[in-house]
């Protein structure tokens, strides 16, 4: 079932899993638009790269797209794919306008839409956001769920887009239970599938609801994490909280602790010792770090030498 909408995403597990659900449900867009990282100003490139899959032209497999290359999924959906560094570029807008879409769906896109782009979707511009809005608006809610312990925000929201990022009316939501063994990639994977199911359910209803306006409840803007954001504060963490963070984040966002003038990268939690205390701030033996927390001592393995 080809519908008059344009799908926006990236070569990531989040977009990939959601599209797999749409394929299972037989829901196909007019065009797939894939956002690429901002282009290097020293190496000017065309604003768009167009791959005409439905006519069997220009399928160029690329290792740079990674394991979640959306090209094969575009082929299976029978739609063309446009890759762009700047979705708001006039050339890209003209190409999208030529498709005559009724509505948009974005799944983990990397750029805010201009009013000119939003105006090309007369019925609606929808977004699948990987948290339960209004909690954790912003581009990286998955990181902050673990870092701030905001597990009540875990899930997906299907909502309207407007000129304010992640603040449009909410159509539907699905919560996701985070388990002790869940990694951030597992979370994003599950969110992609849940998001695809929310959208498919809406499509089967035959209408795009107006949705409910978001309350102005606010935690903070879930920005893309920098080096400082990946530091832990031992005085504010329990042993269980640190274990969840190390399990969920550490492969993708290596955590570190600043102790005096030294910075240590944490590899894994070896042992919890609730009754142990130290006379000093910490104890380091080889690659084993004894670190006092709120409720006891964490025995941690660190990655090699301190930074």
Secondary structure as UniProt FT lines:
FT   STRAND          5..9
FT   HELIX           13..25
FT   STRAND          31..35
FT   TURN            41..42
FT   STRAND          48..51
FT   HELIX           53..55
FT   HELIX           63..65
FT   TURN            67..68
FT   HELIX           71..77
FT   STRAND          80..84
FT   TURN            87..88
FT   HELIX           90..98
FT   STRAND          103..107
FT   HELIX           115..118
FT   TURN            119..120
FT   STRAND          124..129
FT   TURN            133..136
FT   TURN            139..140
FT   HELIX           141..147
FT   TURN            148..149
FT   HELIX           151..153
FT   STRAND          155..160
FT   TURN            165..166
FT   STRAND          170..175
FT   TURN            180..181
FT   HELIX           184..205
FT   HELIX           228..230
FT   STRAND          231..232
FT   HELIX           234..236
FT   HELIX           239..249
FT   TURN            250..252
FT   STRAND          256..259
FT   TURN            260..261
FT   STRAND          262..273
FT   TURN            274..275
FT   STRAND          282..285
FT   TURN            286..287
FT   STRAND          288..293
FT   TURN            294..295
FT   STRAND          296..302
//
